[in-house]
Amino acid sequence: MTDSAAYTPPKVWTWNADSGQAFANINRPIAGATHDKELPVGEHPLQLYSLGTPNGVKVTVLLEELLALGKSGAEYDAWLVNILEGEQFGSGFVGINPNSKIPALLDRSTNPPTRVFESAAILMYLAEKFDAFLPKGGAARAECLSWLFWQMGSAPYLGGGFGHFYAYAPIKIEYAINRFTMEAKRQLDVLNRNLAERRYLIGDEYTIADMAVWPWYGVLCTGDLYNGQEFLDVESYTHVQRWAKELEARPAVQRGRRVNKTWGPEEERVVERHSAADFG
Ligand SMILES: N[C@@H](CCC(=O)N[C@@H](CS)C(=O)NCC(=O)O)C(=O)O
């Protein structure tokens, strides 16, 4: 890697697969499959291909909440996609998500099966299919979708920006860390001000917007994301703290966050989920 202060971009960028970047083994400037691999299929109508990262957890929390509500059609098989091993580039996975990122869902209750990719699209699809956690219309629906898409637009600055440069980059670049820390803290303040006046993100109703935001900003404030709690002074976002603690006490959230998890204490991991019995 060149010294960043001395770097002059060439006329045309070329790919150096050994760039020394974090995740260089899976990052590529091209899309598409790298190898043939069929996806496994279980017995339930809903097949989820995922990993227990914040984007994956959004969907497993919703599925567990739907089941807790008694929506038995939401039974699902959650298969592990090991992104560090490049499994997102297998032909079967690319067939349901051409963007090669978890989570991806296949609904086999329709003919032909329906593929859904992008976590917010999956949340909306399931919320509409089971008629829960998404207000049907008017201002409440608009507010729910606004916070849902706020999360989708904001979290890449938290993960790909702050998280990457603070925790993962092989060199600490003050300019990049300052830029993305400023933005991460601004986003936390946006949430904190909203939650100062509301129990959940849109008011008194718990929705898919909370489920999308919690695995990122809730876990950042009360748990362990990028080891940045002290640096970001997360304790000072008291309303986010209160909301995050309320959500993490929900049994469905506790189950959902364990699905497709391959790290942390052994007893918390549910590497694949095929029935409620998998939670032990
Ligand atoms: N906007 C996408 C982002 C999904 C995403 O970034 N997934 C990451 C894991 S959290 C991934 O699969 N990365 C693999 C890769 O980039 O090759 C969504 O919300 O579904």
The ligand as a Gaussian input file, in Angstrom:
#p B3LYP/6-31G(d) Opt

LIG

0 1
 N      -27.910000      -2.634000       1.363000
 C      -27.726000      -4.019000       1.641000
 C      -26.387000      -4.206000       2.318000
 C      -26.083000      -5.646000       2.584000
 C      -24.634000      -5.848000       2.989000
 O      -23.805000      -4.933000       2.936000
 N      -24.303000      -7.093000       3.362000
 C      -22.932000      -7.410000       3.731000
 C      -22.886000      -8.037000       5.124000
 S      -23.595000      -6.982000       6.341000
 C      -22.368000      -8.440000       2.761000
 O      -23.037000      -9.376000       2.393000
 N      -21.123000      -8.264000       2.320000
 C      -20.483000      -9.183000       1.444000
 C      -19.695000      -8.502000       0.367000
 O      -19.673000      -7.258000       0.355000
 O      -19.082000      -9.207000      -0.449000
 C      -28.870000      -4.531000       2.520000
 O      -29.311000      -3.772000       3.389000
 O      -29.313000      -5.678000       2.335000

